[in-house]
Amino acid sequence: MDMVEICPCKHSQEPKTVRAHEVYPVMEKEGRTRLALIICNKEFDHLSEREGSENDILGMQGLLENLGYSVVIKKNLTALEMIMELKNFAARQEHQFSDSTFLVFMSHGTLDGICGRKHRDEEPDILPDDTIFQIFNNGSCHGLKDKPKVIITQACRGRGDGAVWVTDMGEALAWTCYQPLERYISSDAIKKTHIEKDFIAFKSSTPHNVSWRLNTEGSVFISQLTRYLGEYSCCHHLEEIFRKVQNAFEKPNAMIQMPTIERLSMTRYFYLFPGN
């Protein structure tokens, strides 16, 4: 389990005071009820078992708990069951007294989304990204309005290997690829609000390409993510930490993948301030 570096008071004071208008407010630990959800599909009716995924659960659970979140874990769900669990989680009253949430998905995947337990090519069982965002947007999840919502996804997004051979001059030698507006008004009624805001999604690979997992150790992406979040949450905001994770994958090796930041609608910097 990765330990989290505790944030010294001097590191948290400058963002909280001088740069307060640029930083998401962080509630005091006393009385705060942060929640996080992990959905991990390891066993499938028609697809291979995701060996090593238990290590990913332990790593993410330990990290999130050290960051002050109570972690809910659900396993081996169909797409419909995932939707029901997401709706139940979005309705939790604890979000009213929280400053943020994490949603972590670990499963097989396709370009269209996250595979449910019953997925096969002939009968897709897929949770689309759009469904996740719709359940947690400002029209559906009032408890998390104007609060950071972090979505982490460990799943393949296709069968490509994410690589191309190039000359030193940059010339590609080979290429492989599998080739009216509504107005929304917030429920407290008088003013308009953005229907989708304060999200950041971090995915383990680029579209069309695979994500790598070691049968004994778990996924490469989750391992690097827990390492960097544990080390740098004390002094860097979340986007900066995610870029450090991306940088760890910059030089291709035997297992090529490039994590991607997507659907970013955060308007401020999100500091976790562990220990505060």
C-alpha positions in Angstrom: 0.0 0.0 0.0 1.4 3.4 -1.0 1.7 5.9 1.9 0.7 9.5 1.4 3.1 12.3 2.3 1.4 14.6 4.8 1.0 18.2 3.7 2.9 20.6 6.0 0.9 23.6 7.1 3.1 26.0 5.2 2.5 24.2 1.9 -1.3 24.5 2.2 -1.5 28.1 3.5 -0.5 29.9 0.3 -3.0 28.2 -2.0 -5.7 28.5 0.7 -5.2 32.2 1.3 -3.2 34.1 -1.4 -4.6 32.0 -4.3 -8.0 31.1 -2.7 -9.9 32.4 -5.8 -7.9 29.9 -8.0 -8.3 26.9 -5.8 -11.2 24.6 -4.9 -12.2 25.1 -1.2 -11.2 22.1 1.0 -13.4 21.4 4.0 -11.8 21.0 7.4 -11.4 17.3 8.4 -13.7 17.7 11.4 -17.2 17.1 10.1 -16.1 16.4 6.5 -17.6 13.2 4.9 -15.6 12.5 1.8 -16.7 9.4 -0.2 -15.0 7.5 -3.1 -16.4 4.6 -5.2 -14.3 1.8 -6.7 -16.0 -0.5 -9.2 -13.7 -3.4 -10.2 -14.8 -6.1 -12.6 -12.4 -9.0 -12.3 -14.6 -12.0 -13.3 -16.7 -12.1 -16.5 -19.1 -14.6 -18.1 -17.5 -14.5 -21.5 -14.2 -12.5 -21.2 -10.9 -13.5 -19.5 -10.4 -13.0 -15.8 -8.5 -9.8 -14.9 -5.8 -11.4 -12.8 -3.9 -9.0 -10.5 -6.8 -6.5 -10.2 -7.1 -7.2 -6.5 -3.7 -5.4 -6.1 -5.2 -2.4 -7.9 -8.1 -2.4 -5.5 -5.8 -2.5 -2.5 -3.6 0.2 -3.9 -6.4 2.6 -4.7 -8.4 1.9 -1.5 -5.3 2.5 0.6 -4.5 5.7 -1.2 -8.0 7.2 -1.1 -8.4 6.3 2.6 -5.1 8.0 3.4 -6.4 11.1 1.5 -9.5 11.2 3.8 -12.1 9.3 1.7 -14.4 6.6 2.9 -14.2 4.0 0.1 -17.1 2.0 -1.2 -16.1 -1.0 -3.3 -18.3 -2.9 -5.7 -17.2 -5.9 -7.8 -18.2 -7.9 -10.9 -21.2 -5.9 -12.1 -23.1 -5.7 -15.3 -23.5 -2.3 -17.0 -27.0 -2.0 -15.6 -25.8 -2.8 -12.1 -23.0 -0.3 -12.4 -25.6 2.4 -13.3 -27.6 1.5 -10.3 -24.6 1.7 -8.0 -23.6 5.0 -9.5 -27.0 6.4 -8.9 -27.1 5.2 -5.3 -23.7 6.7 -4.7 -24.6 10.0 -6.3 -27.7 10.2 -4.0 -25.6 9.7 -0.8 -26.3 12.5 1.7 -22.6 12.6 2.8 -21.8 14.5 -0.4 -23.5 17.6 1.1 -20.7 17.7 3.7 -17.9 16.7 1.3 -15.6 18.8 -0.9 -15.0 16.3 -3.7 -15.3 12.7 -4.8 -13.3 10.0 -6.7 -14.9 7.4 -9.0 -12.6 4.6 -10.0 -13.4 2.0 -12.7 -11.3 -1.1 -13.4 -12.5 -3.5 -16.0 -12.1 -4.7 -19.6 -13.1 -1.9 -22.0 -13.8 -0.9 -25.5 -13.8 2.4 -27.4 -17.4 2.8 -26.4 -16.9 2.4 -22.6 -16.4 0.1 -19.7 -17.3 -3.6 -20.0 -19.9 -5.1 -17.7 -19.7 -8.7 -16.4 -21.8 -10.1 -19.3 -20.1 -8.4 -22.2 -19.3 -10.1 -25.4 -19.1 -8.9 -29.0 -22.4 -10.3 -30.0 -24.3 -8.8 -27.0 -22.4 -5.7 -25.7 -22.7 -5.0 -22.0 -21.1 -1.5 -21.9 -21.2 1.5 -19.5 -20.7 4.6 -21.7 -18.7 7.5 -20.3 -21.7 9.8 -21.0 -23.8 7.9 -18.5 -21.3 8.5 -15.7 -21.2 12.2 -16.4 -24.9 12.5 -16.6 -25.4 10.8 -13.2 -23.0 13.2 -11.5 -23.7 16.4 -13.4 -25.2 19.5 -11.7 -28.7 18.6 -12.8 -28.6 15.1 -11.2 -26.2 15.3 -8.2 -26.8 18.4 -6.2 -24.6 17.3 -3.3 -21.5 17.6 -5.5 -22.4 20.8 -7.3 -19.3 23.1 -7.8 -17.1 20.3 -6.2 -14.3 18.4 -8.0 -15.4 15.0 -9.4 -12.4 12.9 -10.4 -13.0 9.9 -12.7 -10.2 7.3 -13.0 -10.5 4.5 -15.5 -8.3 1.5 -15.9 -9.5 -0.3 -19.1 -8.5 -0.9 -22.6 -10.0 1.4 -25.3 -9.3 -0.8 -28.3 -6.8 -3.4 -29.5 -4.1 -1.1 -30.9 -0.7 -1.1 -29.3 -0.3 2.7 -29.3 3.0 2.6 -31.2 4.3 3.7 -34.6 7.8 3.3 -35.9 9.4 6.6 -37.0 12.8 7.6 -38.4 15.0 10.1 -36.5 13.6 12.8 -38.8 10.1 12.0 -37.6 8.8 10.3 -40.8 6.3 7.6 -40.1 7.3 4.2 -41.4 4.2 2.3 -40.4 0.8 3.1 -38.9 -1.6 0.8 -37.2 -5.1 1.9 -36.3 -8.5 0.3 -36.0 -9.9 2.2 -38.3 -31.9 22.4 -30.8 -29.9 23.4 -27.3 -31.8 23.0 -24.1 -31.5 25.5 -21.2 -30.7 24.0 -17.8 -31.6 25.8 -14.6 -30.4 24.6 -11.2 -32.9 23.1 -8.8 -32.5 25.9 -6.3 -34.3 27.7 -9.1 -33.4 31.3 -9.6 -30.0 31.2 -11.4 -28.7 29.2 -14.3 -25.7 26.9 -13.8 -23.5 24.8 -16.1 -24.9 21.3 -16.5 -21.4 19.8 -16.6 -18.6 21.4 -14.6 -15.8 20.5 -12.2 -15.0 17.1 -13.8 -11.7 15.6 -14.7 -11.3 12.1 -16.2 -8.0 10.3 -16.3 -7.9 7.2 -18.5 -5.2 4.6 -18.7 -4.7 4.8 -22.4 -5.5 6.8 -25.6 -8.5 5.9 -27.7 -8.3 2.6 -29.8 -5.4 1.3 -27.7 -4.7 -1.2 -24.9 -3.8 -0.8 -21.3 -1.3 -3.2 -19.7 -1.8 -5.3 -16.6 0.6 -7.7 -14.9 -1.0 -10.9 -13.6 0.8 -10.8 -10.3 1.1 -7.1 -9.6 -1.9 -5.4 -11.2 -2.1 -2.6 -13.8 0.9 -0.4 -14.7 -1.3 2.7 -14.8 -2.8 2.2 -11.3 0.6 1.4 -9.9 2.1 4.7 -11.2 -1.0 6.7 -10.3 -1.0 5.6 -6.6 2.8 6.2 -6.5 2.6 9.8 -7.7 -0.6 10.7 -5.9 0.9 9.4 -2.7 4.2 11.3 -3.2 3.0 14.7 -4.6 -0.5 15.3 -3.2 1.1 17.2 -0.4 2.4 20.0 -2.7 0.9 19.8 -6.2 -2.5 20.2 -7.6 -4.2 17.2 -9.2 -3.7 18.1 -12.9 0.0 18.5 -12.3 0.2 15.1 -10.6 -1.6 13.5 -13.6 1.0 15.0 -15.9 3.7 13.5 -13.8 2.0 10.1 -14.3 1.9 10.8 -18.1 5.6 11.7 -18.1 6.4 8.3 -16.5 5.0 6.7 -19.7 6.6 9.1 -22.1 9.5 6.8 -23.2 8.1 3.7 -24.9 9.1 0.3 -23.6 7.7 -3.3 -24.0 4.3 -2.1 -22.6 3.4 1.0 -24.5 0.5 3.1 -23.3 -0.2 6.8 -22.7 -2.7 7.9 -20.0 -4.9 10.7 -21.1 -6.7 13.6 -19.3 -10.1 14.0 -20.8 -13.4 16.0 -20.4 -11.7 18.5 -18.2 -14.2 21.1 -16.9 -12.4 22.1 -13.7 -12.4 25.9 -13.3 -9.9 25.9 -10.4 -6.9 23.9 -9.1 -7.7 20.9 -6.9 -5.3 20.4 -4.0 -5.9 17.4 -1.8 -3.9 18.7 1.2 -3.5 15.3 2.9 -3.5 15.5 6.6 -5.5 18.8 6.6 
